[in-house]
Amino acid sequence: MAGRLDGKVVVVTGAGRGQGAAEARLFAEQGARVVLTDVREEEGRTVAKDLGENGLFVPHDVTDAAGWQRVVGAGLDAFGRIDALVNNAALWRTAPVEEDTEENLRRLLEVNLVGPFLGVQAVVPAMCRTGDGGSIVNISSTAGLVGIEGHASYGATKFGLRGLTKSAALDLARHRIRVNSVHPGMVDTPMVAGALGADAGRQEWPNVPLRRMGRPEEVAELVLYLVSDASAYVTGAEFAIDGGLTAK
């Protein structure tokens, strides 16, 4: 049975764990070859090893422009093309605005906004060469849709990523490159567990209409749709996957 991503090559940042790892595994199951990047080399190599010949790990700090060129070059050398990019890597740090620091804001901007910006720029030439267009998915947050207490710096970066998505979608439409953003709510990942406790994913969350956290695999299914040809007429859009949180 044909996979939904047969013949496609997808770059996934932050693919060593959590949502990025779930996306990489699902994409490979659906026939894609995946270039996985992360600053966590051991975890990234483990996921890539599990994917066998369909996975390639490249150590990568998304804030490094030269590193982006190495990622694209490695993907082209190994697989011959780049069809999609998932800007998944991010930092999540919270603090009331009056207690936050300039250092924290600048670091979040570098990882959560400058990194995806550099990634978009890096993959466009390779996508144009395929003649088939491409898909870029920026993983934002519900904090990029609504204000959340304690999230001034983080929310600024995720609102910025949403704006980058819409403008890039207009700029790149002439190349048939689609750009969309995904806005997860609370998802049971190692990053969230590190902040809220290991059992957070098993708790009931009364403030969420579906009363639970999401799972990385559920986010991956939405991202799969946006990477695949099933979403060929979708660009410049935002997709909340938050159990109904932002519907209130």
Beta strands, then each sheet from edge to edge (+ up, - down):
strand 1: 9-13
strand 2: 33-38
strand 3: 55-59
strand 4: 84-87
strand 5: 134-139
strand 6: 177-184
strand 7: 238-241
sheet 1: 3+ 2+ 1+ 4+ 5+ 6+ 7+
end
